[in-house]
Amino acid sequence: MRQGLEPDLRTLGAPPDHRAPWVKVVGFLQHNWAVIAPSPQGSLIVFYGDTAGVFDWLLMDDQAQAEDALRRNGFERYEDGSELASAIPRPRGDFRFFEHPNGRIYSSGRFWK
């Protein structure tokens, strides 16, 4: 895990259309979402909430390391048509930066193994 450069949100697309999202249920009707975006330095995991507000990011060496880290930290791949997808709708709207009330919770290491 490495601190990544701030992601360029224009390259991630809108949440309903973004590449293979991951989701973690963190509370009643509250979810943290993630996408893995290619980066010149490796693979960038970008974290966002139910309103598409990006609040943290981590740089991994490659896609496989990013996927393993997400699984290890309680995220699961979100697949349209799955049971999970029938219970949890994807976030809507465009990505934007959002200050999480607890700061950068994953890159700080507080909630990341």
N, C-alpha and C positions, 0 to 999 in steps of 0.2 A: 504494500500500500504506500502510495506517495501522494503528497499534496499536488493536485493538478492545477493547471492554469484555469482561470474562470472560463466556463464553457461559452461558446458562441451559440446562443439560443436559436438563431436563425437556421442553423444546420440540423436541428433536432426535429423540426416539423411540428405540426399541431398534435396535441395528445391523442385525438381519436385516430390519427393516421401514423403515429410514430412507430418506429421499429420495435418489435418484441418487448413489450413492457414486463416488468416484474412488480409484484405487490407484496406488502407485508401488512397484516392487520395489526394495528397498534392500540386500538381501543374501540369502544362501541361506536360504530359508524365513522371510524377514522382509520385512514390507510396511508402508508408511505409507499410511494411508487419509485421505480428506477428504470432507466434505460441505459444501455451500454452503447456509447458512441465511439467510433474510431477516432484516434488522435495520432498525430505524428510521434508522440512519445509512448504510445501504447493504446490502452482502452480506457476510456473515461466513463465511470459510472456517475450518472447525473440523478440526483434524488429530488423528488417533488411531491407535493401534497395533493389532496383531492381537488384543489382549485387550480392545478397546474403551476403553482408557485414553486420555483426551483430554490431549494434552501441549502443544498450541500452537493459536493462532488468529490470523487476519489479517482486517482489515476492508478491503473493496474498495468502490469507488463503486457498482458494480452487478453483476448476474449475469454479463453478458458479459465484463467485466473479470476477474472471478474465474475464469471458465472459461479465458480466455486465459492467465492467470497459472499456473493448474494445468498446462496443456499445456506451456507454456514451461519449467516446472520438472520435467518428466518424469512427470507424473501422466497416467493415461488413465481414461476413463469405464469403470466396471465395469457390465456389462450381464448380467443373468441369461441363461443359455443360450449365452453366448459362449464362445469357446475359452479366454479368460482366466479366466472363471468356472469352467470345468471343471477348471482347474489350481489355482485359489486360492479357498478358501472364504471367505465373508464372516465377519467377527468375530461372535462370539456374546456375549450378555449385555447388561447395561445400561451406558450411558455412565457414566464416573466420571472424575474428574481423576486424572492420573498424572504424576509428576515424571520426565521423560525424563532418562536419564543424562547427556546432553549439553545439557540445558536446553531453552530455547525455540528450537529450531534454525532454524525458518523465520522467525519474526518478528524474530529477531536479525539476519537478513540473511546469516548464515554459509552457509546452504544454499538461498538464494532469490535468483533473478535478477529 
